[in-house]
């Protein structure tokens, strides 16, 4: 081993207890010597940087290490709950959807705003809502005695019937008239008109003598609301007039509709 070098003696004086200051020239000579001094390498030690780290570099390294340790502590502290079940409040259960208000389905009963329609084929006048959702289809043929079943099952959409169709509710309001055959009573005509067709229960139609009495344009009439269809029958002279709705539970609308009807005399 060589003797103690000037660098070592200077460092001993710098770190020794006693004066806290060292001459400026000594410090300058020490730093300069450190920068120029090569490391001694042990055969079994991996190569290191060729120059010793200067004090400013050492201070910077210490500062970086402090920052790194502090950051690690902060990150670890903020993630202490990782992997640990955390009790959370359950999400609020979905509330039941409020019922959507039903829009006006076009089946109002204020007949003062309805539009009159006078048929050129059968002579009566009826009024209908005449709104954008309603479609009017007047008869193009005379009624030849087809039954109610024939009317609703007609592949040609019953061209012998005046129709008013509500596109919103898919309800059809109809009006039609014909001459009662000679020798046929009103009751017999109505019962024959309501005779069940294919796939219709025989017990469905309500017989004429069991129907609720009503009045249409001052004339005695009959009204039935059975089996899905609602209909009213009124005879004036030798003519039978039939007004119906292809829906259940529309009695109020049917009654309003009947109040708009004007029948020919005789």
Secondary structure, 3 states (H helix, E strand, C coil): CCCCCHHHHHHHHHHCCCCCCCCHHHHHHHHHHHHHCECCCCCCCCCCCCECCCHHHHHHHHHHHHHHHHHHHHHHHHCCCCCCCCCCCCCCCCCCCCCCCCCCCCCCCCHHHCEEEECCCCCCEEEECCCCCEEEECCCCCCCCCCHHHHHHCCCCCCCCEEEEECCCCEEEEEEEEECCCCCCHHHHHHHHCCCCCCCCCCCCCCHHHCEEEEECCEEEEEECCCCCEEEEEEECCEEEEEEECCCCCHHHHHHHHHCCECCCC
